[in-house]
Amino acid sequence: MKPILRVATCQFSVEPDIAHNLAEIQRLLAETAAGGARVAHFPETALSGYAGYEVADVRQLDWNALHDATAAICQTARELNLWVLLGSTHRLSGEHLPHNSVYVISDRGEVVDRYDKRFCTGTFGEQSSLDHVSYTPGDHPTVVEIDGYRCGIAICYEYRFPEIYRDLKRRGVEAVFQSFHNARRDYRTYHYRNLWRELVPATMIGHAAANFLWISAVNSSTKYSLWGSFFVRPDGRITGKLPVHKADVLLSDIDANLELWDAAAPWRDRAMNGQLHSGELVSDPKSEDRRSH
């Protein structure tokens, strides 16, 4: 039997101030440890701030301060015996734009892997927009094992691509940690154009149930945040949700020993291998004639 893996989905108001973000992350890490969690999961660019929202020009980030703040979080992870999934910005060489990343920090306080956002928002080329003005896309999935569970990572806009979750499922992933930044929007968007309030939870429920995955979906709580962080079981049930505009921690248990209904289990592997039907086919002229009744 696998042990229960307690996860802390940690939201707070991400600001254009690395020192502020560091202080909030450290405070929430202490709360996470007090709650008995093994994993603390933070929003997209939680430490650095997000280009276009908290950061006007990502190339003007204080890289030394960001490096020191990351080192401080590594030290805290080691002291609290916590795994930390930290949204941040990863600097590249020369004139290359940085990655929008999630660092995987082990309970020994070491960065053991990193996930770089592969699907960036907007257009690319002469008319580049949104993420492509500030970030270089990544090129790899990231899968790490935490207390016997295979865990994958995704970032924000990637929830629009079901191929991401199918690929993680093929790799034996059981839990997905997805960091979002659907926040710092205007009043009108929040109150009258907020399709994300329903769309994000509904889509994540679908990904969880279709692929039998546990999913931690964490968002920044910066006003106006379009939805509160939540956690989904593999059967598609949301087990907990945080309110918007409030720094808070949602504690959830990943328990492989729970008997949850997986409707697609008998045929999922076959479907992923391209055989898109259940049972056995027959050769029958009445089956082949699709214009008769």
C-alpha positions as CSV (number, residue, x, y, z in Angstrom):
1,M,0.0,0.0,0.0
2,K,1.2,3.5,-0.9
3,P,1.3,6.2,1.8
4,I,-1.1,9.1,1.6
5,L,0.6,12.1,0.0
6,R,-0.7,15.3,1.5
7,V,-0.6,18.3,-0.8
8,A,-0.8,22.0,0.0
9,T,-2.2,24.1,-2.8
10,C,-1.0,27.6,-1.8
11,Q,-2.4,30.8,-3.3
12,F,-1.4,34.4,-2.4
13,S,-1.2,37.8,-4.1
14,V,1.8,37.7,-6.4
15,E,3.3,41.2,-6.6
16,P,6.0,43.0,-8.6
17,D,8.3,42.6,-5.6
18,I,10.4,39.5,-5.1
19,A,11.0,40.3,-1.4
20,H,7.2,40.4,-0.8
21,N,6.6,37.2,-2.8
22,L,9.4,35.4,-0.9
23,A,7.9,36.5,2.5
24,E,4.5,35.2,1.5
25,I,5.9,31.9,0.2
26,Q,7.9,31.4,3.4
27,R,4.8,32.1,5.5
28,L,2.7,29.6,3.5
29,L,5.5,27.0,3.7
30,A,5.4,27.2,7.5
31,E,1.6,26.8,7.4
32,T,1.9,23.9,5.0
33,A,4.3,22.1,7.3
34,A,2.1,22.7,10.3
35,G,-0.7,21.0,8.3
36,G,1.3,17.9,7.8
37,A,1.7,18.3,4.0
38,R,4.6,16.9,2.1
39,V,4.2,19.0,-1.0
40,A,3.7,22.8,-1.3
41,H,2.4,23.9,-4.7
42,F,2.6,27.6,-5.8
43,P,1.1,29.6,-8.7
44,E,2.7,30.4,-12.1
45,T,5.7,32.9,-11.6
46,A,4.9,33.1,-7.9
47,L,8.3,34.2,-6.9
48,S,9.3,36.4,-9.9
49,G,6.0,37.9,-11.0
50,Y,4.4,37.4,-14.4
51,A,5.5,39.4,-17.5
52,G,2.7,41.6,-18.7
53,Y,1.1,41.8,-15.3
54,E,3.6,42.2,-12.4
55,V,6.6,42.6,-14.6
56,A,6.7,45.2,-17.4
57,D,9.9,43.9,-19.0
58,V,11.0,40.4,-17.9
59,R,14.6,41.2,-19.1
60,Q,14.8,43.8,-16.3
61,L,14.2,41.3,-13.5
62,D,16.6,41.5,-10.6
63,W,18.2,38.2,-11.3
64,N,20.5,38.3,-8.3
65,A,17.6,38.9,-6.0
66,L,15.6,36.1,-7.7
67,H,18.5,33.7,-7.3
68,D,19.0,34.5,-3.6
69,A,15.2,34.2,-3.0
70,T,15.2,30.8,-4.7
71,A,18.1,29.7,-2.5
72,A,16.2,30.8,0.6
73,I,13.2,28.7,-0.4
74,C,15.4,25.7,-1.0
75,Q,16.8,26.1,2.5
76,T,13.3,26.3,4.0
77,A,12.2,23.2,2.1
78,R,15.1,21.3,3.6
79,E,14.4,22.6,7.1
80,L,10.7,21.8,6.9
81,N,11.2,18.5,5.0
82,L,8.9,19.7,2.2
83,W,8.8,19.3,-1.5
84,V,8.1,22.6,-3.2
85,L,6.8,23.3,-6.7
86,L,7.7,26.9,-7.2
87,G,6.5,29.0,-10.1
88,S,9.2,31.4,-11.2
89,T,11.2,32.7,-14.2
90,H,14.4,30.9,-15.4
91,R,17.1,33.0,-17.0
92,L,18.7,31.9,-20.3
93,S,22.0,33.0,-21.9
94,G,22.6,36.1,-23.9
95,E,19.6,37.7,-25.5
96,H,17.4,34.6,-25.3
97,L,14.1,35.3,-23.5
98,P,13.7,33.3,-20.2
99,H,11.5,30.3,-19.5
100,N,8.3,30.6,-17.6
101,S,9.0,27.7,-15.2
102,V,8.1,25.6,-12.2
103,Y,11.2,24.5,-10.1
104,V,10.9,21.1,-8.4
105,I,12.6,21.5,-5.1
106,S,13.1,18.3,-3.1
107,D,12.7,17.8,0.7
108,R,16.5,17.9,0.8
109,G,16.4,21.5,-0.5
110,E,17.7,20.7,-3.9
111,V,16.4,21.8,-7.3
112,V,16.0,18.3,-8.8
113,D,14.2,19.3,-12.0
114,R,12.4,22.1,-13.7
115,Y,9.3,22.3,-16.0
116,D,9.3,25.1,-18.6
117,K,5.9,26.2,-20.0
118,R,5.7,24.7,-23.5
119,F,2.5,26.3,-24.8
120,C,2.9,30.1,-24.4
121,T,-0.1,32.3,-25.0
122,G,-0.3,34.6,-28.0
123,T,1.3,34.7,-31.4
124,F,4.9,34.3,-32.5
125,G,7.0,36.1,-35.1
126,E,6.9,39.7,-36.3
127,Q,3.5,40.1,-34.6
128,S,4.5,38.4,-31.4
129,S,2.1,38.9,-28.5
130,L,1.3,38.0,-24.9
131,D,3.8,35.3,-23.6
132,H,5.8,35.2,-26.7
133,V,7.0,38.8,-26.1
134,S,8.6,37.8,-22.9
135,Y,9.2,34.0,-22.7
136,T,10.9,31.2,-24.6
137,P,8.8,28.0,-24.7
138,G,10.1,24.8,-23.2
139,D,10.5,21.5,-25.0
140,H,10.1,18.7,-22.4
141,P,7.6,17.1,-20.0
142,T,8.7,16.8,-16.4
143,V,7.9,13.8,-14.3
144,V,9.2,13.3,-10.7
145,E,8.5,10.7,-8.0
146,I,7.4,12.0,-4.6
147,D,6.8,9.4,-1.9
148,G,6.1,6.7,-4.5
149,Y,3.8,8.8,-6.6
150,R,4.7,9.8,-10.2
151,C,3.9,13.5,-10.6
152,G,3.7,15.7,-13.7
153,I,3.6,19.5,-14.0
154,A,1.8,21.8,-16.3
155,I,1.4,25.6,-16.5
156,C,-1.7,27.7,-17.0
157,Y,-2.7,28.0,-20.8
158,E,-1.6,24.3,-21.3
159,Y,-5.0,23.3,-19.8
160,R,-6.3,24.0,-23.3
161,F,-4.3,21.1,-24.7
162,P,-5.6,17.6,-23.8
163,E,-2.6,16.1,-25.5
164,I,-0.5,17.2,-22.5
165,Y,-2.5,15.1,-20.1
166,R,-2.6,12.0,-22.3
167,D,1.1,12.2,-22.7
168,L,1.6,12.4,-18.9
169,K,-0.8,9.5,-18.5
170,R,1.3,7.4,-20.9
171,R,4.3,8.2,-18.7
172,G,2.6,6.7,-15.7
173,V,1.8,10.0,-14.0
174,E,-0.8,9.8,-11.2
175,A,-0.9,13.4,-10.1
176,V,-0.6,16.7,-12.0
177,F,0.4,20.0,-10.4
178,Q,-0.8,22.8,-12.6
179,S,0.2,26.4,-11.8
180,F,-2.0,29.3,-13.1
181,H,-2.0,33.1,-13.3
182,N,-5.6,34.0,-14.1
183,A,-5.4,37.2,-11.9
184,R,-4.7,40.9,-11.8
185,R,-7.6,41.5,-14.2
186,D,-9.9,44.5,-14.4
187,Y,-13.2,44.8,-12.6
188,R,-15.2,44.4,-15.8
189,T,-13.5,41.2,-16.8
190,Y,-14.0,39.7,-13.4
191,H,-17.7,40.6,-13.1
192,Y,-19.0,40.5,-16.6
193,R,-16.6,38.6,-18.9
194,N,-15.3,35.9,-16.5
195,L,-15.7,32.7,-18.5
196,W,-12.6,31.3,-16.7
197,R,-14.7,31.0,-13.5
198,E,-16.6,28.0,-15.0
199,L,-14.2,27.0,-17.8
200,V,-11.1,26.2,-15.8
201,P,-12.7,24.0,-13.2
202,A,-14.8,22.2,-15.8
203,T,-11.8,21.6,-18.1
204,M,-9.7,20.3,-15.2
205,I,-12.5,18.0,-14.1
206,G,-12.5,16.6,-17.6
207,H,-8.8,16.0,-17.7
208,A,-8.8,14.4,-14.3
209,A,-11.7,12.0,-15.1
210,A,-10.6,11.2,-18.6
211,N,-7.1,10.3,-17.5
212,F,-7.7,9.2,-13.9
213,L,-5.4,11.9,-12.5
214,W,-5.3,13.8,-9.2
215,I,-4.9,17.5,-10.1
216,S,-3.8,20.5,-7.9
217,A,-4.9,23.7,-9.7
218,V,-3.4,26.7,-8.0
219,N,-4.0,30.4,-9.0
220,S,-2.7,33.7,-7.8
221,S,-5.1,35.5,-5.5
222,T,-4.2,39.0,-6.7
223,K,-7.3,41.1,-7.3
224,Y,-9.1,40.5,-9.6
225,S,-8.4,36.8,-9.5
226,L,-10.8,35.0,-11.9
227,W,-11.2,31.8,-9.7
228,G,-10.0,30.3,-6.5
229,S,-7.5,27.4,-6.3
230,F,-8.9,23.9,-6.2
231,F,-8.1,20.2,-6.1
232,V,-9.7,17.4,-8.2
233,R,-9.8,13.6,-7.6
234,P,-9.3,11.1,-10.4
235,D,-13.1,10.5,-10.6
236,G,-13.6,14.2,-11.4
237,R,-14.8,15.4,-8.0
238,I,-13.6,18.7,-6.7
239,T,-12.7,18.0,-3.1
240,G,-11.8,21.5,-2.0
241,K,-11.7,25.1,-3.3
242,L,-10.3,28.3,-1.9
243,P,-12.0,31.7,-2.1
244,V,-10.8,34.4,-4.4
245,H,-8.7,37.4,-3.3
246,K,-7.4,35.7,-0.1
247,A,-4.0,34.1,0.6
248,D,-4.7,30.6,1.8
249,V,-3.7,27.0,1.8
250,L,-5.9,24.1,0.6
251,L,-4.8,20.7,2.1
252,S,-5.7,17.6,0.1
253,D,-4.7,14.0,0.3
254,I,-3.7,11.9,-2.6
255,D,-4.6,8.3,-1.6
256,A,-3.9,5.6,-4.2
257,N,-5.8,3.1,-1.9
258,L,-9.1,4.8,-2.4
259,E,-11.5,2.9,-4.5
260,L,-12.6,5.5,-7.1
261,W,-14.7,4.9,-10.2
262,D,-12.6,5.0,-13.4
263,A,-15.2,4.6,-16.2
264,A,-12.5,4.5,-19.0
265,A,-10.2,2.0,-17.3
266,P,-11.1,-1.1,-19.4
267,W,-10.3,0.6,-22.7
268,R,-8.1,3.6,-22.0
269,D,-4.8,2.0,-22.9
270,R,-6.3,0.6,-26.1
271,A,-7.6,4.0,-27.0
272,M,-4.2,5.7,-26.4
273,N,-2.7,3.1,-28.8
274,G,-5.1,4.2,-31.5
275,Q,-7.8,1.5,-31.3
276,L,-10.8,3.7,-30.9
277,H,-13.5,1.2,-30.0
278,S,-14.3,-1.3,-27.3
279,G,-14.9,-5.0,-27.6
280,E,-14.5,-6.8,-31.0
281,L,-15.6,-5.7,-34.4
282,V,-17.6,-8.0,-36.8
283,S,-17.7,-8.2,-40.5
284,D,-21.3,-7.6,-41.5
285,P,-22.7,-6.0,-44.6
286,K,-25.5,-4.4,-42.6
287,S,-22.8,-2.8,-40.4
288,E,-20.9,-1.6,-43.4
289,D,-23.9,-0.1,-45.2
290,R,-24.4,3.2,-43.3
291,R,-27.2,4.5,-45.5
292,S,-29.7,1.8,-44.7
293,H,-32.1,1.7,-41.8
